[in-house]
């Protein structure tokens, strides 16, 4: 299916349950992806979906967002799914903005909510069926 898709998963604290539910609903798709995730998000997804292979980086506030940004700049990420909580102030907001900037600069698809993530996955599945 999505073999070789290099995907980053990130979720703010108030959105981690949504990310876990998304991952569980799309575990078959995600199983074919090369996944990196920020620390706590990756741990939560792994607990719910132990069949997935996820490389966990640091937690977002401890540099995980910057690590994913570096992977984008290196050409090692194809897409980002980042469930953002727009209602809670983040102490590492500048890191989040830098990550978003890099996704824009390098033209990397970035889903910032569940609806967009669903469209992204559905589009990838449809494209794979056409091949």
HUTAJO-V761264 format. One record per pair of residues at least 12 apart in sequence whose ideal C-beta (glycine too) atoms are under 10 Angstrom apart, sorted by sequence separation. I is the first residue (numbers start at 1). J is the second residue. D is the distance in whole Angstrom. If there is no record, write none. Layout:
I_J_D + I_J_D
This chain:
11_23_10 + 23_35_9 + 42_54_5 + 68_80_7 + 84_96_7 + 100_112_8 + 9_22_9 + 41_54_9 + 42_55_8 + 43_56_6 + 57_70_10 + 9_23_7 + 23_37_9 + 42_56_4 + 57_71_9 + 68_82_9 + 82_96_8 + 109_123_9 + 30_45_8 + 37_52_10 + 41_56_8 + 42_57_7 + 109_124_10 + 40_56_9 + 41_57_10 + 43_59_9 + 55_71_10 + 84_100_9 + 35_52_6 + 37_54_5 + 39_56_5 + 42_59_9 + 65_82_9 + 82_99_7 + 19_37_9 + 23_41_9 + 27_45_9 + 31_49_8 + 35_53_7 + 36_54_7 + 37_55_7 + 38_56_8 + 39_57_6 + 40_58_10 + 41_59_8 + 82_100_8 + 30_49_7 + 33_52_8 + 34_53_8 + 35_54_5 + 36_55_5 + 37_56_6 + 38_57_6 + 39_58_6 + 40_59_5 + 41_60_8 + 80_99_8 + 31_51_6 + 33_53_9 + 34_54_10 + 35_55_7 + 36_56_8 + 37_57_7 + 38_58_7 + 39_59_4 + 40_60_8 + 80_100_9 + 9_30_8 + 20_41_9 + 23_44_9 + 24_45_8 + 27_48_9 + 30_51_9 + 31_52_6 + 33_54_9 + 34_55_8 + 35_56_10 + 36_57_6 + 38_59_6 + 39_60_8 + 40_61_10 + 82_103_9 + 7_29_10 + 19_41_6 + 23_45_5 + 27_49_5 + 30_52_6 + 31_53_8 + 38_60_5 + 39_61_10 + 40_62_10 + 42_64_9 + 60_82_9 + 80_102_9 + 7_30_7 + 19_42_10 + 22_45_9 + 23_46_9 + 26_49_9 + 27_50_10 + 28_51_9 + 30_53_9 + 38_61_9 + 39_62_7 + 41_64_8 + 80_103_6 + 2_26_10 + 5_29_9 + 9_33_9 + 16_40_7 + 20_44_5 + 24_48_5 + 25_49_10 + 27_51_7 + 30_54_9 + 38_62_9 + 39_63_10 + 40_64_9 + 79_103_9 + 5_30_9 + 7_32_10 + 8_33_10 + 16_41_6 + 19_44_7 + 20_45_6 + 23_48_6 + 24_49_6 + 27_52_7 + 38_63_9 + 39_64_6 + 65_90_10 + 77_102_9 + 2_28_10 + 7_33_5 + 8_34_10 + 9_35_6 + 10_36_9 + 11_37_9 + 12_38_10 + 15_41_9 + 19_45_6 + 20_46_10 + 23_49_5 + 38_64_4 + 66_92_9 + 69_95_8 + 77_103_8 + 84_110_10 + 86_112_9 + 1_28_7 + 2_29_6 + 5_32_7 + 6_33_7 + 7_34_7 + 8_35_8 + 9_36_7 + 10_37_7 + 11_38_8 + 13_40_8 + 16_43_10 + 17_44_8 + 20_47_8 + 21_48_8 + 37_64_8 + 38_65_7 + 65_92_7 + 68_95_10 + 69_96_10 + 72_99_8 + 84_111_10 + 86_113_9 + 1_29_6 + 2_30_8 + 4_32_8 + 5_33_5 + 6_34_5 + 7_35_5 + 8_36_5 + 9_37_4 + 10_38_5 + 13_41_9 + 16_44_5 + 20_48_5 + 24_52_10 + 36_64_9 + 39_67_10 + 64_92_9 + 65_93_10 + 66_94_10 + 67_95_10 + 80_108_6 + 81_109_9 + 82_110_6 + 83_111_8 + 84_112_5 + 1_30_10 + 2_31_9 + 3_32_5 + 4_33_8 + 5_34_7 + 6_35_8 + 7_36_8 + 8_37_7 + 9_38_8 + 11_40_8 + 12_41_9 + 16_45_9 + 19_48_9 + 20_49_8 + 23_52_7 + 38_67_8 + 61_90_8 + 63_92_9 + 65_94_9 + 66_95_6 + 69_98_6 + 70_99_10 + 72_101_10 + 73_102_6 + 77_106_8 + 79_108_6 + 80_109_7 + 81_110_8 + 82_111_7 + 83_112_7 + 84_113_7 + 1_31_8 + 2_32_5 + 3_33_8 + 4_34_7 + 5_35_9 + 6_36_8 + 7_37_9 + 8_38_8 + 10_40_10 + 11_41_5 + 38_68_7 + 60_90_8 + 61_91_6 + 62_92_9 + 65_95_4 + 69_99_5 + 72_102_5 + 78_108_7 + 79_109_4 + 80_110_4 + 81_111_5 + 82_112_6 + 83_113_7 + 1_32_5 + 2_33_5 + 3_34_9 + 10_41_6 + 11_42_10 + 17_48_10 + 23_54_9 + 36_67_8 + 37_68_9 + 60_91_10 + 61_92_4 + 64_95_8 + 65_96_6 + 68_99_6 + 69_100_9 + 71_102_9 + 72_103_6 + 75_106_8 + 77_108_6 + 78_109_8 + 79_110_7 + 80_111_7 + 81_112_8 + 82_113_9 + 83_114_7 + 1_33_9 + 2_34_10 + 9_41_6 + 10_42_9 + 36_68_7 + 60_92_6 + 63_95_8 + 65_97_9 + 66_98_7 + 67_99_10 + 69_101_8 + 70_102_9 + 73_105_8 + 74_106_10 + 77_109_10 + 79_111_8 + 80_112_9 + 81_113_9 + 8_41_10 + 9_42_7 + 11_44_8 + 59_92_9 + 62_95_10 + 65_98_7 + 66_99_7 + 69_102_5 + 72_105_8 + 73_106_7 + 75_108_10 + 77_110_10 + 81_114_9 + 83_116_10 + 8_42_10 + 11_45_9 + 61_95_8 + 65_99_5 + 68_102_9 + 69_103_8 + 72_106_5 + 82_116_10 + 83_117_8 + 9_44_10 + 36_71_7 + 60_95_7 + 61_96_10 + 64_99_10 + 65_100_9 + 68_103_9 + 81_116_8 + 82_117_9 + 9_45_6 + 60_96_8 + 66_102_10 + 72_108_6 + 81_117_5 + 65_102_10 + 69_106_10 + 71_108_10 + 80_117_10 + 72_110_9 + 79_117_10 + 60_99_9 + 81_120_7 + 36_76_8 + 41_81_10 + 80_120_10 + 81_121_9 + 36_77_7 + 41_82_9 + 79_120_7 + 34_76_9 + 41_83_8 + 79_121_10 + 9_52_10 + 34_77_9 + 34_78_9 + 36_80_10 + 37_81_9 + 38_82_9 + 9_54_7 + 33_78_9 + 79_124_8 + 33_79_9 + 35_81_10 + 78_124_10 + 7_54_10 + 8_55_10 + 9_56_10 + 10_57_9 + 13_60_9 + 12_60_8 + 13_61_10 + 8_57_9 + 11_60_9 + 10_60_6 + 30_81_10 + 10_64_7 + 10_65_7 + 26_81_10 + 8_64_10 + 8_65_10 + 10_68_7 + 23_81_9 + 8_67_9 + 9_68_9 + 22_81_8 + 8_68_5 + 8_69_9 + 22_83_8 + 19_81_8 + 8_71_7 + 19_82_9 + 8_72_8 + 19_83_5 + 6_71_8 + 18_83_5 + 6_72_10 + 17_83_9 + 15_82_9 + 16_83_8 + 18_85_10 + 8_76_9 + 15_83_4 + 6_75_9 + 8_77_5 + 14_83_9 + 15_84_7 + 16_85_9 + 6_76_6 + 7_77_7 + 8_78_9 + 9_79_10 + 10_80_7 + 11_81_8 + 12_82_8 + 14_84_10 + 15_85_5 + 6_77_5 + 7_78_7 + 8_79_7 + 9_80_8 + 10_81_7 + 11_82_7 + 12_83_7 + 14_85_4 + 15_86_10 + 5_77_10 + 6_78_5 + 7_79_5 + 8_80_5 + 9_81_5 + 10_82_4 + 11_83_4 + 12_84_6 + 13_85_7 + 14_86_10 + 5_78_5 + 6_79_8 + 7_80_8 + 8_81_7 + 9_82_8 + 10_83_7 + 11_84_8 + 12_85_4 + 14_87_8 + 15_88_9 + 4_78_8 + 5_79_7 + 7_81_7 + 8_82_8 + 9_83_9 + 10_84_8 + 11_85_8 + 12_86_9 + 14_88_6 + 12_87_10 + 13_88_7 + 2_78_9 + 12_88_7 + 2_79_10 + 13_90_9 + 12_90_7 + 12_96_9 + 10_96_9 + 33_121_10 + 10_99_8 + 22_111_10 + 25_114_10 + 8_99_9 + 26_117_8 + 30_121_9 + 33_124_9 + 22_114_6 + 26_118_8 + 29_121_6 + 32_124_10 + 21_114_8 + 25_118_9 + 29_122_10 + 23_117_10 + 8_103_9 + 18_113_9 + 19_114_9 + 22_117_6 + 26_121_5 + 29_124_7 + 18_114_6 + 22_118_8 + 25_121_9 + 26_122_10 + 29_125_7 + 32_128_9 + 15_112_10 + 28_125_10 + 15_113_9 + 19_117_9 + 26_124_10 + 15_114_9 + 18_117_9 + 22_121_9 + 26_125_9 + 29_128_9 + 8_108_9 + 10_110_10 + 6_108_10 + 7_109_10 + 8_110_9 + 10_112_10 + 9_117_9 + 7_120_9 + 7_121_10 + 7_124_10 + 2_121_8 + 5_124_7 + 2_124_5 + 1_124_8 + 2_125_8 + 5_128_10 + 1_125_7 + 2_127_9 + 3_128_9 + 2_128_6 + 1_128_5 + 1_129_9
